[in-house]
Amino acid sequence: MASPTALIVGGKISPAAMSVAKARGLMLASCDPYPSVDELIAHVTACDAKALIIRMGKVPAEALQGLPGLRIIAKHGVGVDGIDLDEAAARGVPVVIAGGANAQSVAEQALALLLSVARSTAYLDRRLRAGHWDKSTYAGTELTGKAIGLVGLGAIGRAFLALLAPFGMTVRVYDPYLPSDALPASAIAVDSVETLLQVSDIISLHCPLTADNRGLIGATALGQMKDGAILINTARGELIDEDALVEALRAGAIGGAGLDTFASEPVGADHPLWAFDNVVGSPHVGANTLQARIRVGISCVEQIADYLDSGRLDPRNHVNAAMARV
């Protein structure tokens, strides 16, 4: 029997993960990032792929309807808002994530963005390269002792919380899915996003995108933030209403933003957010470290091989399990 093939959508996976795939008898093929529905169907059909590893791309219902032989989808990360989970479940196709595999790297990117906004790192770098010496006029923001609010406390949020320990911050968390006995001793739970916004010097987003929280940080939420507050997003761009964020920045209502994700990606050079020196951006690379790529790639390969070999699934990573047909 020929070895099954997994199609990697959006480039390659780490050499270590490729070695694991070879050892597990899994063939790998790849296609360019963000293929259209027709392109994705054509790529899967050409290599008779039984599995997808989604790095950069979407799997809408129309694609699933054209892929009757597909057996499993693995997200090379944790964000599955680009995959139609209901349609996949209806077709008996499990969708799995690499839960926790990239948490440390994303958390470190969140901290990097926070420090960069607080100390104007990108702005001062540009100024220095242009021949300016702002030593006598510049003053940044010290983070120690500030109040920070985390929206969501999954694996990434917890890793970020651990990184904050040396700053002696007051940490508050809004996460309606967090059991009360799972709250770390160093954090305080609040019962609404509004409360979190009103009392925090920094807001950092660490929740998945859902139909209920799309545009969570809009004009109303931005208006509830403290003067000079910093907004950090390493989760999903659609959590923020970017038009409202631009207006808040233009009005000086908040102190700045550090963004690794955006409502529409890739982001063009003409995006209105780039007009503000107190905005620091990165191209959705929070998980892009050598170490995280190794862990995430191996997790995807192992889960696909386990399922194709014996039907085994890790319930912690099976994100459409509740929808799956019996």
Secondary structure by P-SEA (a helix, b strand, c coil): ccbbbbbbccccccaaaaaaaaaacbbbbbbcccccaaaaaaaaaaacccccccccccccaaaaaacccccbbbbccccccccaaaaaaaacbbbbcccccaaaaaaaaaaaaaaaaaaaaaaaaaaaaacccccccbbbbbcccbbbbbccccaaaaaaaaaacccccbbbbbccccccccccccbbbbccaaaaaacccbbbbcccccccccccccaaaaaacccbbbbbbcccccccaaaaaaaaaaaccccbbbbccccccccccccccccccccccccccccccaaaaaaaaaaaaaaaaaaaaccccccccccccccccc
